[in-house]
Amino acid sequence: MAGGTVFLWAIYPILDGSVKQNSLPFRAWYPYDTTVSPFYETTYVYQIVSVAFIASTGITVDTLITALSEFIGAQCDILCDNIKNFYVEQQFSVGLLMKLK
């Protein structure tokens, strides 16, 4: 969804026809004239690359949090299993030692 959104933001000025007036996808103030040919194209590409980077950063952070939650859940399950089996092993060992004496 993020990729589709970035793509549509990138081509919206082209589809809208506002690219003929040198309109950028996002309004911003720049210390230079963005209607001049090399500055317009550079700024257009800069805005699209920036938005794509922000979108991919959001996706990777969400993925990282999900993966960490799964990892923590699996570690808790392993800990619970170890605690249950530790008690049984201790009880069995004490019973076995009592029989040997």
C-alpha positions as CSV (number, residue, x, y, z in Angstrom):
1,M,0.0,0.0,0.0
2,A,2.8,2.4,0.8
3,G,4.5,1.7,-2.6
4,G,1.2,2.4,-4.4
5,T,0.7,5.6,-2.5
6,V,4.2,6.8,-3.3
7,F,3.7,5.9,-6.9
8,L,0.4,7.8,-7.1
9,W,1.9,10.8,-5.4
10,A,4.7,10.8,-7.9
11,I,2.5,10.7,-11.0
12,Y,-0.4,12.9,-9.7
13,P,1.1,16.2,-11.1
14,I,1.5,14.5,-14.4
15,L,-2.0,13.1,-14.5
16,D,-3.4,16.4,-13.2
17,G,-1.7,18.4,-15.8
18,S,-0.2,20.8,-13.3
19,V,3.3,19.6,-14.3
20,K,3.0,22.1,-17.2
21,Q,3.0,24.9,-14.6
22,N,6.0,23.3,-12.8
23,S,3.9,22.2,-9.9
24,L,5.7,19.9,-7.4
25,P,3.9,17.0,-5.7
26,F,4.3,18.6,-2.3
27,R,4.2,22.3,-1.4
28,A,7.4,23.5,0.2
29,W,9.6,26.5,0.4
30,Y,13.0,26.3,-1.2
31,P,15.7,29.0,-1.3
32,Y,15.8,28.9,-5.0
33,D,13.3,29.2,-7.9
34,T,11.7,25.8,-8.4
35,T,10.1,26.8,-11.8
36,V,13.5,26.9,-13.5
37,S,14.2,23.7,-15.5
38,P,17.1,22.0,-13.8
39,F,16.0,23.0,-10.3
40,Y,12.4,21.8,-10.9
41,E,13.4,18.3,-12.0
42,T,15.9,18.0,-9.2
43,T,13.4,19.1,-6.6
44,Y,10.7,16.8,-8.0
45,V,13.0,13.8,-7.8
46,Y,14.1,14.8,-4.3
47,Q,10.6,15.0,-3.1
48,I,9.6,11.6,-4.5
49,V,12.8,9.9,-3.2
50,S,12.2,11.5,0.3
51,V,8.6,10.3,0.5
52,A,9.7,6.8,-0.7
53,F,12.4,6.7,2.0
54,I,9.9,7.8,4.7
55,A,7.4,5.2,3.6
56,S,10.0,2.4,3.6
57,T,11.2,3.4,7.0
58,G,7.7,3.2,8.4
59,I,7.2,-0.3,6.9
60,T,10.6,-1.6,8.2
61,V,9.8,-0.2,11.7
62,D,6.4,-1.9,11.8
63,T,8.0,-5.2,10.6
64,L,10.8,-4.9,13.2
65,I,8.3,-4.4,16.0
66,T,6.2,-7.4,14.8
67,A,9.3,-9.6,14.6
68,L,10.5,-8.6,18.0
69,S,7.1,-9.3,19.5
70,E,7.1,-12.8,18.0
71,F,10.6,-13.4,19.2
72,I,9.7,-12.3,22.8
73,G,6.6,-14.5,22.7
74,A,8.6,-17.5,21.6
75,Q,11.2,-16.9,24.3
76,C,8.4,-16.7,26.9
77,D,7.0,-20.0,25.7
78,I,10.5,-21.6,26.0
79,L,11.0,-20.2,29.5
80,C,7.6,-21.5,30.6
81,D,8.4,-25.0,29.3
82,N,11.8,-24.9,30.9
83,I,10.3,-23.9,34.3
84,K,7.6,-26.7,34.1
85,N,10.2,-29.4,33.2
86,F,12.7,-28.1,35.8
87,Y,10.2,-28.7,38.6
88,V,9.5,-32.2,37.3
89,E,13.2,-33.1,36.9
90,Q,14.0,-31.8,40.4
91,Q,11.2,-33.8,41.9
92,F,12.3,-36.9,40.0
93,S,15.9,-36.4,41.1
94,V,15.0,-36.0,44.8
95,G,12.8,-39.2,44.6
96,L,15.6,-41.1,42.9
97,L,18.2,-40.0,45.5
98,M,15.8,-41.0,48.3
99,K,15.6,-44.5,46.8
100,L,19.3,-44.8,46.4
101,K,20.0,-44.0,50.1
